[in-house]
Amino acid sequence: LPKGVLHGMDVDGVPIDMSTFGAVYLKYNSEPGASGDPPGTAVLSGYGGDFRGVYFNPDLVDGNFRQFAVLPADLFLASHHPQPTSPPSAGHAPAALAAAPPATGSVRSTAVSSHAATTDGSAAPAAVPVASPAILPAVSPAALPGAAAVQSGGPRFQSRAAPSGIATAASPPPASAVLHTRGWVALDRKLLLPPDVLAAIDATPFDEPIFNGEASGATRRRLQGRSFEWAPALEALLTARLGAAGLLACSDGSAKTVNDCFALRSLPHREPSRADGVGAGGAVDGGDTVGGDEDEAAALAGRQPAHSDAPPPEGTGGDGAWLSGLADEDVPLSVLLAIQQNTRLWVWPGGCPGGGQPGDDGAELVRLSVGQLLVWRGDLVHAGAGYARQHTRVHAYCDPPAQIYRRPRARTNLCG
């Protein structure tokens, strides 16, 4: 495996003090990265979960996604793994790797993710259990890291009556009260990014399609991209802004973590509306509007299928009722930052529409001004809008600690 550079442990080449950093997540790729990184590059970020070990993702160039986890943290230390003289027996890590579906061709790339290695180079604490190696379910490579659609059902959030006494004429309700009453909230205080950050986002390779409801073989109009040049810093900014708004605190005193910050880019969608304006609600929280009827038609015609972002967590047997049992403070959140005018999102305050198809009654189109942050519950039904011109915005997840809820990666919760 090639050895490249490590991002996340220095500032302009000067090492940072990692003694109090805590647990980390390291992602290594044997092939050149989409942002121009050389083969063997690794990226370090903070980790708030409770897993210790290695996730191994080999690409055998056959269209199948494979992931093996959670393997021993010293998996790639050659001194700990002398070459076996006979095939490994069942139960050892190499046996789990050998259990992959047969494929032809060579390995094109290898992605290795290591959870919670300590920053002083020592092994993880012995008191922390390490799961046995197991093969995780396969998902479409085009859908990674967060775009595969799965219909897992379960109850969805429905807007509630506002509690009495939470606001007065002189004191508006706190953001958390609006969020858990309406299902979403647009923060008043804007987060305006400097020109160099906006330029870095614009230069990001948008090479990962997002689930968008297109027919098989159709052009993907919604893409995503991420770069170390801006994503970790923006996650820190979002953490500070959402924390100040009181939206990250959990019921047990812990805090949600802002994760998986990606830039989303929509290509122009100029097809006629698939419905005669039914369900195209009026503007909410007034944002910038450009293009008039053309943009309104594209917003509906290019709309995603209705869905929510937080499926039932792993290990619950697909029981959608599990999410509804969480305290409001513990519900996972999503956040959208408008970096371009005319940013929009469809929401369904009453839950899934009939069949989840565009044009059904009950949808509202939320419009955002540049710099505005929209936060919504993970069980709120929503859909990305279509755009008449190329459009970019930033999306991230806010996950509670794993003991409260573990969000399944590469999954979403479709209506219908």
C-alpha positions in Angstrom: 0.0 0.0 0.0 1.4 3.4 -0.9 2.3 5.9 1.8 1.1 9.4 1.2 0.5 12.5 3.3 -1.6 12.8 6.4 -4.0 15.7 6.7 -5.5 16.9 10.0 -2.5 16.9 12.4 -0.8 20.2 11.3 -1.5 23.8 10.4 0.5 24.9 7.4 3.1 22.3 8.1 3.4 22.9 11.8 2.3 19.9 13.9 -0.6 20.6 16.3 -0.7 19.4 19.9 -2.8 16.1 19.8 -2.4 15.2 23.5 -5.9 16.3 24.4 -7.5 15.7 21.0 -9.2 12.4 22.0 -10.4 9.6 19.8 -9.8 9.9 16.0 -11.1 8.6 12.7 -8.5 8.0 10.0 -9.5 7.5 6.4 -6.8 6.2 4.0 -7.1 5.6 0.2 -4.6 3.8 -1.9 -5.7 5.6 -5.1 -5.5 9.4 -5.8 -8.2 11.4 -4.1 -10.9 13.3 -5.9 -9.5 16.6 -4.6 -6.0 15.9 -6.2 -4.4 14.1 -3.3 -1.7 11.5 -4.2 -2.2 7.8 -3.7 -1.9 6.7 0.0 -3.3 10.0 1.4 -5.0 9.8 4.8 -7.3 12.3 6.5 -7.7 12.5 10.3 -10.8 13.9 12.1 -12.4 13.7 15.5 -14.5 10.6 16.4 -17.3 10.5 19.0 -18.4 6.9 18.6 -17.6 3.8 20.6 -16.1 1.5 17.9 -12.4 0.6 17.9 -10.9 -1.1 14.9 -10.6 -1.0 11.1 -13.1 -0.8 8.3 -11.7 -2.3 5.1 -13.2 -1.4 1.7 -11.6 -3.2 -1.3 -12.7 -2.2 -4.8 -12.5 -5.2 -7.2 -13.8 -3.3 -10.2 -16.9 -5.5 -10.5 -19.5 -3.0 -9.5 -20.0 -4.5 -6.0 -19.4 -2.6 -2.7 -17.6 -4.6 0.0 -16.8 -3.5 3.5 -15.3 -5.7 6.3 -15.6 -4.5 9.9 -14.7 -4.1 12.7 -11.3 -5.7 12.2 -8.4 -5.5 14.8 -6.8 -2.1 15.0 -3.3 -3.6 14.3 -4.5 -5.3 11.1 -1.9 -3.7 8.9 1.1 -4.0 11.3 3.1 -6.6 9.4 5.1 -7.6 12.6 1.8 -8.8 14.2 0.8 -10.9 11.2 3.5 -13.3 10.0 2.7 -14.9 6.6 0.6 -18.0 7.3 1.9 -21.3 5.9 -1.6 -22.6 5.5 -5.0 -21.1 4.7 -6.4 -19.2 7.7 -9.0 -20.8 9.8 -12.6 -19.5 10.3 -12.9 -16.8 12.9 -9.7 -14.9 12.1 -9.7 -11.6 10.3 -8.2 -13.0 7.1 -11.0 -15.5 6.9 -13.6 -12.7 7.0 -11.8 -11.1 4.1 -11.7 -14.4 2.2 -15.5 -14.6 2.6 -16.1 -11.8 0.1 -18.3 -12.6 -2.9 -16.1 -13.9 -5.8 -15.0 -11.4 -8.3 -12.7 -11.2 -11.3 -10.0 -8.6 -12.0 -7.5 -6.9 -9.8 -8.1 -4.6 -6.8 -8.4 -1.1 -8.2 -8.4 0.8 -4.9 -8.4 0.2 -1.1 -10.1 2.4 1.4 -9.3 1.9 5.0 -11.1 3.6 7.9 -9.8 3.3 11.4 -12.0 4.3 14.3 -10.7 5.7 17.5 -7.0 5.0 17.4 -5.4 7.0 20.2 -3.4 10.0 19.3 -0.3 8.8 21.2 0.1 5.8 19.0 -1.0 3.3 21.6 -3.7 0.7 21.3 -7.3 1.4 22.2 -8.2 0.9 25.9 -8.6 -2.7 26.7 -12.0 -2.0 28.4 -13.5 -1.0 25.1 -15.0 -4.1 23.3 -14.0 -4.7 19.7 -16.7 -6.3 17.5 -16.0 -9.5 15.7 -15.1 -9.2 12.0 -18.2 -9.3 9.9 -19.2 -8.6 6.3 -21.6 -5.6 6.1 -24.4 -5.5 3.6 -23.5 -4.4 0.1 -24.8 -1.0 -1.3 -24.3 0.6 -4.7 -20.9 2.3 -5.1 -22.6 5.2 -6.9 -24.7 5.8 -3.8 -21.9 6.3 -1.3 -21.3 7.9 1.1 -24.8 9.0 2.0 -27.0 8.8 -1.0 -28.5 5.3 -1.2 -32.3 5.1 -1.0 -33.9 2.5 1.2 -37.6 2.4 2.1 -37.6 1.5 5.8 -40.9 3.0 6.8 -41.9 3.9 10.3 -43.7 7.0 11.6 -42.5 10.4 10.5 -42.6 13.7 12.2 -45.8 15.8 12.1 -45.9 19.4 13.0 -47.3 20.1 16.5 -49.2 22.9 18.1 -46.9 25.4 19.6 -46.6 25.2 23.4 -48.0 28.1 25.3 -45.7 30.5 26.9 -42.6 29.8 24.8 -42.6 33.3 23.2 -43.7 36.8 23.7 -43.9 39.8 21.3 -40.5 40.9 22.7 -38.9 37.5 22.9 -39.2 35.1 20.0 -39.2 31.4 20.7 -35.9 29.6 20.9 -34.7 27.8 17.8 -35.1 24.4 19.5 -38.7 25.1 20.3 -39.5 26.0 16.7 -37.5 23.0 15.4 -39.4 20.5 17.5 -42.7 22.1 16.9 -42.6 22.7 13.2 -39.9 20.1 12.3 -37.5 22.7 10.9 -36.1 26.1 11.7 -34.2 28.7 9.7 -31.7 30.5 11.9 -31.8 34.3 11.9 -28.0 34.8 12.3 -26.3 34.2 8.9 -23.0 32.3 8.3 -21.3 34.1 5.4 -18.2 32.3 4.1 -15.2 34.2 2.9 -14.4 34.3 -0.8 -11.5 31.9 -0.6 -13.6 29.2 1.1 -16.4 29.7 -1.5 -13.8 29.3 -4.2 -12.5 26.1 -2.7 -16.0 24.7 -2.5 -16.7 25.7 -6.1 -13.4 23.9 -7.2 -14.4 20.7 -5.4 -14.8 17.7 -7.7 -18.5 16.8 -7.7 -18.1 13.2 -8.7 -20.5 11.4 -6.5 -24.2 11.1 -7.6 -26.9 11.5 -5.0 -30.1 9.5 -5.1 -32.6 11.7 -7.0 -35.3 9.4 -8.3 -34.2 9.4 -11.9 -34.9 6.4 -14.1 -32.1 3.9 -14.6 -29.6 5.3 -17.1 -30.9 8.9 -16.9 -28.5 11.8 -16.3 -27.8 12.4 -12.6 -28.5 16.1 -11.9 -27.7 16.1 -8.2 -24.0 15.5 -7.2 -21.9 15.9 -4.1 -18.3 16.5 -3.2 -16.0 17.1 -0.2 -12.5 18.4 0.2 -10.2 18.6 3.2 -9.5 22.2 2.2 -12.8 23.4 3.6 -15.0 20.6 5.0 -13.3 20.0 8.5 -13.2 23.8 9.1 -16.8 24.3 8.0 -17.9 21.4 10.3 -16.2 23.3 13.2 -18.0 26.5 12.2 -21.3 24.7 12.0 -20.7 23.1 15.4 -20.1 26.6 17.0 -23.1 28.2 15.3 -25.5 25.3 16.1 -24.2 25.0 19.6 -24.8 28.7 20.2 -28.3 28.2 19.0 -28.9 25.5 21.6 -29.5 22.8 18.9 -26.7 20.3 19.8 -27.4 19.5 23.4 -28.8 16.0 24.1 -31.0 14.9 27.0 -28.2 13.2 28.9 -25.9 16.2 28.8 -23.8 15.0 25.8 -23.7 16.8 22.5 -24.4 16.0 18.9 -21.5 16.0 16.4 -21.6 17.7 13.0 -20.5 15.0 10.5 -20.3 14.3 6.8 -20.2 17.9 5.5 -20.6 17.8 1.7 -21.2 20.4 -0.9 -24.3 19.5 -3.1 -24.5 20.6 -6.7 -27.6 20.5 -8.9 -27.4 20.6 -12.6 -30.0 22.6 -14.5 -33.5 21.1 -14.7 -35.7 22.8 -17.3 -38.3 20.2 -17.9 -42.0 21.1 -17.6 -43.5 20.7 -14.2 -44.8 17.2 -13.5 -47.8 18.6 -11.8 -50.0 21.7 -12.3 -48.6 23.5 -9.4 -50.4 21.3 -6.9 -48.5 21.2 -3.6 -46.2 24.0 -4.6 -46.6 26.0 -1.4 -45.7 29.6 -1.0 -42.4 30.9 0.2 -41.5 30.3 3.9 -38.9 32.5 5.8 -38.5 34.6 2.6 -35.2 34.2 0.8 -33.8 35.4 -2.5 -35.8 34.6 -5.6 -34.4 34.6 -9.1 -36.0 33.6 -12.4 -39.7 33.6 -11.4 -41.9 31.0 -13.1 -38.9 29.1 -14.6 -37.4 28.5 -11.2 -40.7 27.6 -9.7 -41.3 25.0 -12.4 -37.8 23.6 -12.0 -38.2 23.4 -8.2 -41.1 21.0 -8.6 -40.1 19.2 -11.8 -36.6 18.4 -10.4 -37.8 17.5 -6.9 -36.4 14.4 -5.2 -38.8 11.7 -3.9 -40.1 12.6 -0.4 -37.9 11.1 2.3 -36.4 11.6 5.7 -32.7 11.5 6.5 -32.6 9.2 9.6 -33.6 5.6 9.0 -34.1 3.3 12.0 -30.7 2.7 13.5 -28.8 -0.4 12.9 -29.7 -3.3 15.1 -33.4 -2.4 15.5 -34.7 -4.8 12.8 -36.0 -2.0 10.7 -38.5 -0.9 13.4 -39.3 2.7 12.4 -41.1 3.3 15.7 -37.7 3.3 17.4 -37.0 6.9 16.3 -40.3 8.2 17.6 -39.2 7.0 21.1 -36.3 9.4 21.3 -36.5 12.6 23.3 -36.7 15.7 21.1 -33.2 16.7 22.1 -31.8 13.3 21.0 -33.3 13.3 17.5 -30.6 13.4 14.8 -30.6 16.6 12.7 -29.7 17.7 9.2 -28.4 21.2 8.3 -28.3 23.1 5.0 -26.2 26.2 4.5 -27.1 28.5 1.6 -24.0 29.7 -0.2 -25.9 30.7 -3.4 -29.1 32.7 -3.8 -32.4 31.0 -4.3 -31.5 27.9 -2.2 -34.7 25.9 -1.5 -36.0 22.7 0.2 -39.4 21.0 0.0 -40.8 20.0 3.4 -44.0 18.1 4.4 -45.1 19.2 7.8 -47.8 16.5 7.9 -45.5 13.6 7.1 -45.4 11.5 4.0 -47.6 12.6 1.1 -49.7 10.1 -0.7 -47.3 7.9 -2.6 -44.4 10.3 -2.1 -44.7 11.8 -5.6 -44.3 15.4 -6.6 -47.5 17.3 -6.9 -49.2 15.9 -3.9 -50.8 18.3 -1.4 -49.1 19.3 1.8 -45.6 20.3 0.5 -44.1 23.7 1.4 -41.1 25.2 -0.4 -38.7 26.8 2.1 -36.5 29.5 0.6 -33.2 30.6 2.1 -31.1 33.7 1.7 -27.3 33.4 1.2 -25.7 32.6 4.6 -28.9 31.3 6.1 -28.8 28.0 7.9 -31.8 25.6 7.8 -31.9 22.9 10.4 -34.5 20.0 10.4 -35.2 16.9 12.3 -34.0 13.6 10.9 -37.6 12.3 10.8 -39.0 15.3 8.9 -40.2 14.4 5.4 -38.5 16.6 2.8 -37.0 16.6 -0.7 -34.3 18.6 -2.5 -35.7 21.1 -5.0 -34.8 21.2 -8.7 -33.0 24.2 -10.1 -33.2 25.9 -13.5 -29.5 26.8 -13.3 -26.5 25.1 -11.7 -26.8 25.5 -8.0 -24.5 24.7 -5.0 -25.2 24.5 -1.3 -23.7 22.7 1.7 -25.3 19.9 3.7 -24.2 18.2 7.0 -25.6 15.8 9.6 -25.8 16.4 13.3 -25.5 13.0 15.0 -26.1 12.3 18.7 -23.7 9.9 20.5 -23.8 6.3 19.4 -25.4 5.2 22.6 -28.4 7.3 21.7 -28.6 6.7 18.0 -26.3 5.4 15.4 -27.1 6.7 11.9 -26.8 4.0 9.2 -24.4 5.4 6.6 -25.5 5.4 2.9 -29.1 5.1 3.8 -32.2 7.3 3.6 -35.8 6.7 4.5 -38.1 6.9 1.5 -41.9 7.5 1.7 -44.2 5.4 -0.3 
